[in-house]
Amino acid sequence: LTSEELHDHRPYVWKAVMMVSSLFDASRQVRLAEKLLAEIAMATIADGGYKTLDVLQALHLLIGWYHYGLKGPQLTNLLFLARSLCVNLAAPGGDVASAACKYSELDTARAIAATYYLNTL
C-alpha cells in the first residue's frame, strides 16, 4: 500500500507507522505515541468500542516500538486490551472493517499470533 492508501483505509496503522518512522526524532516519536495511545483508548473504550483489525495492528506497533515509554501497569493494560480485541476479532462477524481494507484471511490469524507473542514476552 502507498502512504495515501494506508492513511485512507487503515488510519490507525498509518499513525503507528508514522510514529515508528520518527525513530531518530525522539521528541516527535513521544508526541506521536502519546497521541496514538489516546486515540486508541478513545476508539476502543469511549467511542462505543471501535474494535477492528486496524486498531489491533496499530496497538501491536505501539507496544512493540514504544514499550520503553510505557509504564508497567499501562503496558499490562494495553496487552489485555490487545487480548480483548483478539477475542472480538475471533468472534463471528467480529471485524467491522470496511470492504475497502481488503484484509486477507490470514491477517486476523497473524494479529492473534502477534498478540500471543507480545503477551509471552
Sequence and secondary structure as in RCSB ss.txt:
>XXXX:A:sequence
LTSEELHDHRPYVWKAVMMVSSLFDASRQVRLAEKLLAEIAMATIADGGYKTLDVLQALHLLIGWYHYGLKGPQL
TNLLFLARSLCVNLAAPGGDVASAACKYSELDTARAIAATYYLNTL
>XXXX:A:secstr
  HHHHHHH HHHHHHHHHHH TT HHHHHHHHHHHHHHHHIIIIISS    HHHHHHHHHHHHHHGGGS HHHH
HHHHHHHHHHHHHHHSTT     GGG   HHHHHHHHHHHHHHHH 
